[in-house]
Amino acid sequence: MRNLIPRAAALAGAGTLLAGLAVALTAPPASAGTEVTCPQDNLQAAIDAAAPGATIEVSGTCTGTFTITKDLTIKGQPATTLDGGGTGIVVTVDQGATAVLDTLTIQHGNTPPGARGGGGIVNDGAVTLEDSTVSGNTATLGGGGIFNDSGTVTLKDSTVSANTADGGGGIYNTGAVTLKDSTVSGNTANDEGGGINNNSGTVTLEDSTVSGNTAHFGVGGGISNNLGATATLTDSTVSGNTPDNCTPAGSIPGCTG
């Protein structure tokens, strides 16, 4: 006697199989970030090849200069370093691009004479630094650590330290800069704004510290806030800067010295 599957059950099973097949054929593949291990991998090539909005996971020390022209996240490990090697600006973020730089050390950038500034980072777009350090960079003009040229810069749990420039040893701003739980320390300006030179635009500090910065021949060892610019401090400290802390005196809410 034959063991026959009832016709209705067979049809139901076939429908389930076809539905599962349709899902398998139409479901998009799971997205995966690009992994770059330096020095053997080329980080700039990975940046160029990445789709807008992608995440590049980086480890090791990547030496060179890097330009970001699209929305992108570069996420490092605790020991990941982007090293300019003294050959130019370490990271440039172009206008219209939004970049997140996460868990990175950005160091040894150097702009040639006549360049607009920015040894570590030049930003024309929007950049967020998270758990990162910008240190040991040099600019002939403004922004040894970061030169924000009418863009938006946000620092979260990050440090800008031991950078040097003519003005704005740590940060030079003509756009909008916000520091949250971050530190600007040990930077040097030959002219004004050892820590931050707010040339125009806005600077906002929240739970942050500006300390131990120096303006050799100018003013605003901590923060120099130029006429027409706006700087606001909330639960923040500006101290131990030379020759003074905030200039002009009384121009920055929450800052004295």
C-alpha positions in Angstrom: 0.0 0.0 0.0 1.5 3.4 -1.0 2.1 6.1 1.6 0.7 9.1 -0.1 1.0 12.7 1.2 -2.4 14.4 1.1 -2.6 16.9 -1.8 -3.5 19.9 0.4 -0.5 19.2 2.6 1.8 18.9 -0.3 0.6 22.2 -1.8 1.0 24.0 1.6 4.6 22.6 1.9 5.4 23.8 -1.6 4.1 27.3 -0.8 6.2 27.5 2.3 9.3 26.4 0.4 8.7 29.0 -2.4 8.1 31.8 0.2 11.4 30.9 1.9 13.1 30.9 -1.4 11.7 34.3 -2.3 13.0 35.7 1.1 16.4 34.2 0.5 16.6 35.8 -3.0 15.3 39.2 -2.0 16.9 39.8 1.4 19.9 42.2 1.2 23.3 40.9 2.2 24.4 41.9 5.7 26.6 45.0 5.6 30.2 44.6 6.8 32.8 47.3 7.5 36.1 47.4 5.7 39.1 46.3 7.8 42.4 48.0 7.3 45.6 46.9 9.0 48.6 49.3 8.7 51.2 49.5 7.5 50.5 46.7 5.0 47.2 48.1 3.9 46.5 51.4 2.1 44.1 53.4 4.2 43.6 56.1 1.5 42.7 53.5 -1.0 40.1 52.1 1.4 38.7 55.6 2.0 38.4 56.1 -1.8 36.7 52.7 -2.3 34.3 52.9 0.6 30.6 53.6 0.0 29.2 56.8 1.6 28.2 56.1 5.2 30.5 53.2 5.5 32.7 52.3 8.5 36.4 51.5 8.1 38.0 49.7 11.0 41.7 50.4 11.3 44.5 49.0 13.4 48.2 49.7 13.6 50.0 52.9 12.5 49.0 54.4 9.1 51.6 56.8 7.9 50.7 59.5 5.3 48.1 62.1 4.6 44.4 61.2 4.2 41.5 63.0 2.6 37.8 62.3 3.3 35.3 63.4 0.6 32.2 61.6 1.7 30.3 60.6 4.8 32.5 58.1 6.6 33.5 56.6 10.0 37.1 55.7 10.7 37.2 53.6 13.8 40.4 52.5 15.4 41.7 50.3 18.2 43.2 51.9 21.4 46.6 51.8 19.7 45.6 53.0 16.2 47.6 56.0 14.9 47.3 58.2 11.8 50.8 59.6 11.4 51.5 62.4 9.0 55.3 61.8 9.1 55.8 65.5 8.9 54.8 65.5 5.2 51.5 67.4 5.3 48.0 67.6 6.9 47.2 64.3 8.5 43.4 64.4 7.9 41.5 66.7 5.5 37.7 66.6 5.5 36.2 68.2 2.4 33.2 70.5 2.2 29.9 68.5 2.3 31.5 65.4 4.0 30.7 64.2 7.5 33.4 62.3 9.2 33.6 60.5 12.5 37.1 59.8 13.8 36.8 57.3 16.6 39.6 56.0 18.9 42.5 57.4 16.9 45.7 59.3 17.6 46.4 61.9 14.9 50.0 63.1 15.0 53.0 64.5 13.2 51.2 66.6 10.7 52.9 69.6 9.3 51.7 72.2 6.8 54.2 73.9 4.5 54.7 77.7 4.5 51.8 79.6 2.9 49.2 76.9 3.6 46.1 78.0 5.4 46.9 76.0 8.5 46.0 72.8 10.3 48.7 70.3 11.0 46.6 67.5 12.4 43.1 68.1 10.9 41.7 70.6 8.3 37.9 70.6 8.3 35.7 72.2 5.7 32.8 69.9 6.4 31.6 68.3 9.7 33.9 66.2 11.8 33.4 64.4 15.2 36.3 63.1 17.3 35.4 60.5 19.8 37.9 59.1 22.3 40.7 60.4 20.2 43.9 62.5 20.5 45.3 65.1 18.2 48.9 65.6 19.3 52.4 66.7 18.1 51.2 68.6 15.0 52.6 71.8 13.5 51.0 74.6 11.4 52.8 77.6 9.9 49.7 79.7 10.2 46.6 78.7 12.2 45.5 75.5 14.0 48.4 73.3 14.9 46.1 70.6 16.0 42.8 71.5 14.2 42.0 74.1 11.6 38.2 74.5 11.3 37.5 76.5 8.2 33.8 77.5 8.6 32.8 73.9 9.2 31.6 72.0 12.3 33.9 70.2 14.8 32.7 68.2 17.8 35.1 66.7 20.3 33.8 64.0 22.7 36.1 62.6 25.4 39.1 63.7 23.3 42.4 65.6 23.7 44.2 68.2 21.7 47.7 68.5 23.1 51.3 69.5 22.3 50.5 71.1 19.0 52.2 74.3 17.6 51.0 77.1 15.3 51.4 80.8 14.7 47.8 81.3 16.0 45.6 78.7 17.7 48.2 76.2 18.8 45.5 73.7 19.6 42.5 74.8 17.6 41.8 77.6 15.1 38.2 78.2 14.4 36.1 80.2 11.9 33.0 77.9 12.2 31.5 76.0 15.1 33.5 74.0 17.6 32.0 72.1 20.6 34.0 70.3 23.2 32.3 67.8 25.5 34.3 66.1 28.3 37.5 67.0 26.4 40.9 68.7 27.0 43.0 71.2 25.2 46.4 71.3 26.9 50.1 72.0 26.4 49.7 73.7 23.0 51.7 76.7 21.8 51.0 79.7 19.6 53.6 82.1 18.5 51.0 84.9 18.4 47.5 84.5 20.1 45.4 81.6 21.3 47.7 79.1 22.7 44.9 76.7 23.3 42.1 78.0 21.1 41.9 80.9 18.7 38.3 81.6 18.0 38.8 83.9 15.1 35.2 84.0 14.2 32.1 81.7 14.7 31.4 79.9 18.0 33.2 77.8 20.5 31.3 75.9 23.2 32.9 74.1 26.1 30.9 71.6 28.2 32.7 69.8 31.1 36.0 70.5 29.5 39.5 71.8 30.3 41.9 74.3 28.7 45.1 74.3 30.6 48.9 74.6 30.3 48.8 76.4 26.9 51.1 79.2 25.9 50.8 82.3 23.6 54.4 83.5 23.3 54.1 87.0 21.9 50.3 87.5 21.9 47.3 87.2 24.1 44.9 84.5 25.2 47.2 81.7 26.4 44.1 79.6 27.0 41.5 81.1 24.6 41.6 84.1 22.3 38.1 85.2 21.3 38.2 87.7 18.6 35.7 90.6 18.0 32.4 89.2 16.8 33.2 85.7 17.8 31.3 83.9 20.6 32.7 81.5 23.2 30.6 79.9 26.0 31.8 77.7 28.9 29.6 75.5 31.0 31.1 73.6 33.9 34.6 74.0 32.3 38.0 75.1 33.5 40.5 77.5 31.9 43.7 77.6 34.0 47.4 77.6 34.1 47.9 79.2 30.7 50.5 81.8 29.7 50.4 84.8 29.5 46.7 84.8 30.5 43.6 82.6 30.2 40.9 84.3 28.2 41.2 87.4 26.0 39.7 89.9 25.9 38.9 89.8 29.6 35.2 89.4 30.2 34.4 88.4 26.6 33.7 84.8 27.3 30.9 83.8 29.7 32.2 81.5 32.4 35.9 82.4 31.8 38.1 84.7 33.9 41.7 85.8 33.6 
